[in-house]
Amino acid sequence: MSASVEMTAKRVDAPLPALRGRVGRDAPLGPATWFRVGGPADWLVRPADTDDLLRLIRRAEAPVTVIGAASNLIVRDGGVRGIVVRLARGFGEVAVEADGVVAGAAALDATVAEHAAAAGLSGLEFLSGIPGSVGGAVAMNAGAYGAEVAEVLDWAEVATADGLLRVRAADLRLSYRRSMLPPGGVVVRARFRATPGDKDAIAARMAAIRESREATQPVRARTGGSTFANPPGQKAWALIDAAGCRGRTLGGARVSEKHCNFLLNTGDATAADLEDLGDAVRDAVRAHSGTGLEWEIKRIGERAA
């Protein structure tokens, strides 16, 4: 999950409210991201639980940026001003019910799918193909393999400055890779509908998804998932390929040859390399086909001075 608030270039030294969770200053963020790039946060907070998060949201004297699994995130080289929140312990519980699964925002999407499968619940197999966490899946209506969160979400609990809200899926106005969370809201828990099914069929579906990912995506590379959203009626990868960008490089960044809607850190890329390569790909696609690609990967923070 990645949601950012626009921030000024000035380092933030404002004191934080008393919290029970872990707090770090000038905390490196790059190692937490799948790309392994980016500068530090002025403050990095891992709230102990929802009450801790609510206390921070209500009393913080600096802008707040929330990240989750950081699987679809570029942290710019200059780092992030203000407070970065990462939900971890205290937000990872998964509870299986007769007709669904309730999961904390830090639970991995694949973990939710595995719990459902073990209980013989069908309809959540597609989550095993999404490299992220529940909070991000709700915030951006994640989807894969012919399904998306909007089709299975019942409700989400969202921490806001006004308290903890339970928001119905319909009120989130979920659309392609978007949701309308309350202003400044942070997803902390969600419920997904499922139906009883045949365990063997569910397992086979999940195995097919894993095999497809392995065969078609650079899953073992330093990458960030799909770079650009698919334009209506088109595939981003096909537009990128047609524009001659498969395998294109810039510094330590490369467009994957296996799936050209993925950017790769080949080992020594900077965040600027990745972002600039992505923008160069967008320019090439627009010049070739007239189609504009929109970033699906979130980019937060500031460029290096």
Secondary structure, 3 states (H helix, E strand, C coil): CEECCCCCCCCCCCCCCCCCCEEEEEEECHHHCCCCCCCEEEEEEECCCHHHHHHHHHHCCCCEEEECCCCCEEECCCCEEEEEEECCCCCCCEEEECCEEEEECCCEHHHHHHHHHHCCEECCHHHHHCCCEHHHHHHCCCEECCEEHHHCEEEEEEEECCEEEEEEHHHHCCECCECCCCCCCEEEEEEEECEECCHHHHHHHHHHHHHHHHHHCCCCCEECCCCECCCCCCCHHHHHHHCCCCCCEECCEEECCCCCCCEEECCCCCHHHHHHHHHHHHHHHHHHHCCCCCECCEEECCCCC
